Amino acid sequence: MKFNYLLLIGFLLLSGCSSVKITTSNNMKKNNVELADEFVVVAFGGPTLEYTNLERFQEIADANIDIIVPGNQSDDGPSNLKALDLAEKAGIRMLTWDKRVCPMAITTEAPIDYEVIQAMTDDYKNHPAFAGYVIRDEPDAGIFPRLAEMRKLYLEKDPAHEPLINLFPSYANNEQLGAKGFQDYLDKFIRIVEPSIVSYDNYALLADSIASPEVKEQREEVYFNDLKVVGETTRKAGIPFWNFILGAGVNCEGKEYLRVPTRAEILWQANTTLAYGARGVCWFCCWTPKVATMPGALALDEEYFDGMINGNGTKNPMYDYISEANAFLRKNGRKFVDWDCAFNARYKNGKIVNGNSPVATPSGDNFDLVIGTFTKGDKRCLIIANASYKRSAEFSLLPAEKFKEVKTVSTIDATFDDEKEVWKLKPGGCAVMECIK
């Protein structure tokens, strides 16, 4: 999804940390790529050419978005440079997608065009609002060697900006992955491509019309497992990860496939991703993409609706939901950008499912939680997210013996009852806490 429809339009021929203990102050590799040492809020889908103006880019910035991937007709040097100028004025940055990269990034049958890579890096690399290149969405592992070669060429021309590749989620089948499973797919990507950032997408909110409650719950289990697996794998490799999550409805082959998220579902996706230690929380989408089914192209008959902003420029409730979530993400994601997510624990119906929470243990009759334990030297903080978008989580929190109290740092849809000493997180709610010795 996301970038694939652009590839089709441009080219008709082709289509958390678990119990791993982190002992250093920051286990991430240091490098010169701009985005690798930051926490960022990203959104796919900028305004169409008709609406590419400063007012609309300021509207994106006002939604607490750090980086936009324009798409929506901005797909070459002139259109991207115009958008970059507007992004600079609005105080945001851009990851550019350029259709010139498509042939060589889609198939190994097309030769790598060195002159095109040189031209693209020359076009963008010195612009103040430029953040990096999008070169491929959802590749199979068979093309990883080609993407590795392309990535090196980009970085030779422009060592400051990442050539970003966004991966499949684990609900892609092994044929799509080109691997023996999701873990094998991730391992091959990291080993062969050597990325500075691992980006993937997972859209967990299946439409009611196509999925039973049991099937929807299975998809949500996959969502949490992907966060766990990607978090563990990237931290072992010492690189950050980004997660693209759902901010619009999707029809597939004429039927609703993914539902439009509610406010609670927006917070649920954002805050659980934050608790698992992601360095990038990414929304699909900002401006709802224009999509046409292309005769002769590989099947990707998808229609998108009710994103933050419609194709005609009108806002949906999603704009306010995501703006609110982004403000919380930026405040707390930036706070922990130089901390380690040393442990993750997930609780369901009051019982631990996987991972470990060594600093503080929740207790109660029934709750769903994700607890991320973040470390920096001898400091400890917790990000506790309600792992349900349907019901509140009520629990007490028992700190380990060496900690005398847990101090509240930041909350969204979360309250503490002093009399009962019980936390209540509304559906999707989150509390950030500091553990005091």
Secondary structure, DSSP 4 states (H G I P E B T S, - for coil): -TTHHHHHHH-TT----TTPPP-SS--SPP-S-GGGGS-EEEEE----GGG-SHHHHHHHHHTT-SEEE-BTTB-SHHHHHHHHHHHHHHT-EEEEE-GGGHHHHH-TTSPP-HHHHHHHHHHHTT-TTEEEEEEEES--GGGHHHHHHHHHHHHHH-TTSEEEEEEP-TTS-HHHHTSSSHHHHHHHHHHHH--S-EEEE----B-TTT--HHHHHHHHHHHHHHHHHHHHHHHHHT--EEEEEE-SEEEETTEEEEPPP-HHHHHHHHHHHHHTT-SEEEEE-SBPPP--PPTTSPP--EEEES-SB-TTS-B-HHHHHHHHHHHHHHHHHHHTTTSEEEEEEEEETTEEEEE---SEEEESSS--EEEEEEEETTEEEEEEEES-SSS-EEEEEEE-TT--EEEEEEEEEEEEETTTTEEEEEEEEEEEEEEE-
